[in-house]
Amino acid sequence: MDYAKSSVTWAKDITKTSTSLLEIFFDEDNIDFIEKASRNEAETKLGMTLTVQERKSVLMLMLYTYQQYTPRGAAYLEQDVSKLNLMYVKSASKTIENAVKDYAFYYKEASTIAIPNERPINSSKKNQLYRRR
């Protein structure tokens, strides 16, 4: 995938369509707006500051959101864009939250590696084998 293209051109190439909704939704200003909104929502829920998301990740989730949505027509363009933006923000903020929680769990587990027990010794006591620790 060529992410160096403008996001609108990239989305048109992928979806093989060109609509007003696509052009507005994949506009650079809208991308920045919804990325910031989703990050702010996740920051509020997690109580921490997060960095800007990777552009590739944002575009891929936007593409998925766009493909799941059925536009209502040119008369509803503003409502359609608002609905798409809201769908993206909800999905992205949940994805961000889960990623942060997964990383925090991984970090905790990796920093507290258990030390294995000593190997048990097989011994016999009156013709019976048993394990002694």
C-alpha atoms as a printed R data frame, in Angstrom:
    type eleno elety resid chain resno       x       y      z
1   ATOM     1    CA   MET     A     1   0.000   0.000  0.000
2   ATOM     2    CA   ASP     A     2   1.203   3.432 -0.851
3   ATOM     3    CA   TYR     A     3   0.536   5.639  2.165
4   ATOM     4    CA   ALA     A     4   2.565   8.454  0.608
5   ATOM     5    CA   LYS     A     5  -0.420   9.354 -1.576
6   ATOM     6    CA   SER     A     6  -3.039  11.679 -0.195
7   ATOM     7    CA   SER     A     7  -5.437   9.767  2.015
8   ATOM     8    CA   VAL     A     8  -8.372  10.572 -0.299
9   ATOM     9    CA   THR     A     9  -6.533   9.181 -3.335
10  ATOM    10    CA   TRP     A    10  -5.469   6.138 -1.332
11  ATOM    11    CA   ALA     A    11  -9.069   5.482 -0.206
12  ATOM    12    CA   LYS     A    12 -10.384   5.918 -3.759
13  ATOM    13    CA   ASP     A    13  -7.812   3.421 -5.049
14  ATOM    14    CA   ILE     A    14  -8.733   0.871 -2.399
15  ATOM    15    CA   THR     A    15 -12.525   1.196 -2.557
16  ATOM    16    CA   LYS     A    16 -12.659   1.801 -6.325
17  ATOM    17    CA   THR     A    17 -15.272   4.509 -5.653
18  ATOM    18    CA   SER     A    18 -15.343   8.271 -5.504
19  ATOM    19    CA   THR     A    19 -18.085   9.845 -3.445
20  ATOM    20    CA   SER     A    20 -18.455  13.100 -1.558
21  ATOM    21    CA   LEU     A    21 -18.688  11.126  1.657
22  ATOM    22    CA   LEU     A    22 -15.381   9.380  0.960
23  ATOM    23    CA   GLU     A    23 -13.667  12.642  0.075
24  ATOM    24    CA   ILE     A    24 -14.846  14.385  3.239
25  ATOM    25    CA   PHE     A    25 -14.263  11.419  5.557
26  ATOM    26    CA   PHE     A    26 -10.705  10.818  4.289
27  ATOM    27    CA   ASP     A    27  -9.814  14.522  4.180
28  ATOM    28    CA   GLU     A    28  -6.585  15.303  6.063
29  ATOM    29    CA   ASP     A    29  -8.338  17.715  8.446
30  ATOM    30    CA   ASN     A    30 -11.006  15.141  9.281
31  ATOM    31    CA   ILE     A    31  -8.357  12.463  9.848
32  ATOM    32    CA   ASP     A    32  -6.522  14.727 12.287
33  ATOM    33    CA   PHE     A    33  -9.800  15.613 14.001
34  ATOM    34    CA   ILE     A    34 -11.006  12.052 14.584
35  ATOM    35    CA   GLU     A    35  -7.523  10.780 15.528
36  ATOM    36    CA   LYS     A    36  -7.295  13.459 18.207
37  ATOM    37    CA   ALA     A    37 -10.871  12.813 19.376
38  ATOM    38    CA   SER     A    38 -10.286   9.060 19.734
39  ATOM    39    CA   ARG     A    39  -6.975   9.608 21.521
40  ATOM    40    CA   ASN     A    40  -8.595  12.129 23.905
41  ATOM    41    CA   GLU     A    41 -11.407   9.705 24.699
42  ATOM    42    CA   ALA     A    42  -8.923   6.914 25.421
43  ATOM    43    CA   GLU     A    43  -6.751   9.255 27.519
44  ATOM    44    CA   THR     A    44  -9.764  10.244 29.593
45  ATOM    45    CA   LYS     A    45 -10.743   6.621 30.254
46  ATOM    46    CA   LEU     A    46  -7.184   5.480 30.977
47  ATOM    47    CA   GLY     A    47  -6.068   8.569 32.881
48  ATOM    48    CA   MET     A    48  -2.810   8.867 30.966
49  ATOM    49    CA   THR     A    49  -1.299  10.792 28.078
50  ATOM    50    CA   LEU     A    50  -0.933   8.923 24.776
51  ATOM    51    CA   THR     A    51   1.088   9.671 21.670
52  ATOM    52    CA   VAL     A    52  -0.329  10.288 18.212
53  ATOM    53    CA   GLN     A    53  -1.452   7.112 16.466
54  ATOM    54    CA   GLU     A    54   0.353   5.778 13.415
55  ATOM    55    CA   ARG     A    55  -1.165   7.113 10.216
56  ATOM    56    CA   LYS     A    56  -1.350   3.605  8.724
57  ATOM    57    CA   SER     A    57  -3.373   2.320 11.667
58  ATOM    58    CA   VAL     A    58  -5.718   5.289 11.528
59  ATOM    59    CA   LEU     A    59  -6.312   4.879  7.787
60  ATOM    60    CA   MET     A    60  -6.882   1.143  8.017
61  ATOM    61    CA   LEU     A    61  -9.477   1.519 10.781
62  ATOM    62    CA   MET     A    62 -11.087   4.403  8.882
63  ATOM    63    CA   LEU     A    63 -11.289   2.221  5.773
64  ATOM    64    CA   TYR     A    64 -12.885  -0.599  7.768
65  ATOM    65    CA   THR     A    65 -15.378   1.830  9.316
66  ATOM    66    CA   TYR     A    66 -16.186   3.356  5.931
67  ATOM    67    CA   GLN     A    67 -16.787  -0.032  4.338
68  ATOM    68    CA   GLN     A    68 -19.162  -1.064  7.152
69  ATOM    69    CA   TYR     A    69 -21.310   2.037  6.749
70  ATOM    70    CA   THR     A    70 -24.165   2.474  4.280
71  ATOM    71    CA   PRO     A    71 -24.547   6.142  3.293
72  ATOM    72    CA   ARG     A    72 -28.063   7.601  3.117
73  ATOM    73    CA   GLY     A    73 -27.459   9.910  0.159
74  ATOM    74    CA   ALA     A    74 -26.283  13.394 -0.691
75  ATOM    75    CA   ALA     A    75 -29.061  15.055  1.311
76  ATOM    76    CA   TYR     A    76 -27.680  13.468  4.496
77  ATOM    77    CA   LEU     A    77 -23.984  14.060  3.835
78  ATOM    78    CA   GLU     A    78 -23.325  16.030  7.020
79  ATOM    79    CA   GLN     A    79 -25.118  13.450  9.188
80  ATOM    80    CA   ASP     A    80 -23.298  10.608  7.409
81  ATOM    81    CA   VAL     A    81 -19.894  12.173  8.068
82  ATOM    82    CA   SER     A    82 -20.816  12.772 11.725
83  ATOM    83    CA   LYS     A    83 -22.007   9.186 12.077
84  ATOM    84    CA   LEU     A    84 -18.833   7.805 10.458
85  ATOM    85    CA   ASN     A    85 -16.656   9.987 12.675
86  ATOM    86    CA   LEU     A    86 -18.504   8.803 15.788
87  ATOM    87    CA   MET     A    87 -18.221   5.164 14.712
88  ATOM    88    CA   TYR     A    88 -14.485   5.598 14.158
89  ATOM    89    CA   VAL     A    89 -13.903   7.372 17.484
90  ATOM    90    CA   LYS     A    90 -15.727   4.665 19.440
91  ATOM    91    CA   SER     A    91 -13.895   1.865 17.670
92  ATOM    92    CA   ALA     A    92 -10.465   3.508 17.786
93  ATOM    93    CA   SER     A    93 -10.665   4.555 21.427
94  ATOM    94    CA   LYS     A    94 -11.634   1.004 22.424
95  ATOM    95    CA   THR     A    95  -8.745  -0.380 20.343
96  ATOM    96    CA   ILE     A    96  -6.319   2.059 21.964
97  ATOM    97    CA   GLU     A    97  -7.550   1.204 25.468
98  ATOM    98    CA   ASN     A    98  -7.174  -2.515 24.856
99  ATOM    99    CA   ALA     A    99  -3.682  -2.084 23.403
100 ATOM   100    CA   VAL     A   100  -2.541  -0.030 26.409
101 ATOM   101    CA   LYS     A   101  -4.032  -2.535 28.863
102 ATOM   102    CA   ASP     A   102  -2.440  -5.454 27.003
103 ATOM   103    CA   TYR     A   103   0.939  -3.733 27.019
104 ATOM   104    CA   ALA     A   104   0.667  -2.915 30.732
105 ATOM   105    CA   PHE     A   105  -0.153  -6.567 31.479
106 ATOM   106    CA   TYR     A   106   2.740  -7.776 29.305
107 ATOM   107    CA   TYR     A   107   5.135  -5.323 30.954
108 ATOM   108    CA   LYS     A   108   4.066  -6.427 34.439
109 ATOM   109    CA   GLU     A   109   4.370 -10.110 33.567
110 ATOM   110    CA   ALA     A   110   7.725  -9.697 31.830
111 ATOM   111    CA   SER     A   111   9.188  -7.773 34.754
112 ATOM   112    CA   THR     A   112   8.099 -10.382 37.300
113 ATOM   113    CA   ILE     A   113   9.413 -13.577 35.751
114 ATOM   114    CA   ALA     A   114   8.955 -16.499 38.089
115 ATOM   115    CA   ILE     A   115  12.023 -18.368 39.266
116 ATOM   116    CA   PRO     A   116  11.561 -22.086 38.663
117 ATOM   117    CA   ASN     A   117  11.595 -24.493 41.597
118 ATOM   118    CA   GLU     A   118  14.427 -26.931 42.065
119 ATOM   119    CA   ARG     A   119  13.988 -30.270 40.345
120 ATOM   120    CA   PRO     A   120  12.591 -32.935 42.662
121 ATOM   121    CA   ILE     A   121  14.887 -35.810 43.626
122 ATOM   122    CA   ASN     A   122  13.685 -39.397 43.257
123 ATOM   123    CA   SER     A   123  14.533 -41.346 46.402
124 ATOM   124    CA   SER     A   124  13.490 -44.670 47.861
125 ATOM   125    CA   LYS     A   125  12.281 -45.414 51.345
126 ATOM   126    CA   LYS     A   126  11.716 -49.031 52.162
127 ATOM   127    CA   ASN     A   127  11.383 -50.163 48.562
128 ATOM   128    CA   GLN     A   128   9.028 -47.301 47.556
129 ATOM   129    CA   LEU     A   129   9.931 -44.479 45.262
130 ATOM   130    CA   TYR     A   130   8.777 -41.049 46.225
131 ATOM   131    CA   ARG     A   131   9.694 -37.519 45.293
132 ATOM   132    CA   ARG     A   132  11.582 -35.492 47.810
133 ATOM   133    CA   ARG     A   133  11.781 -31.734 47.524
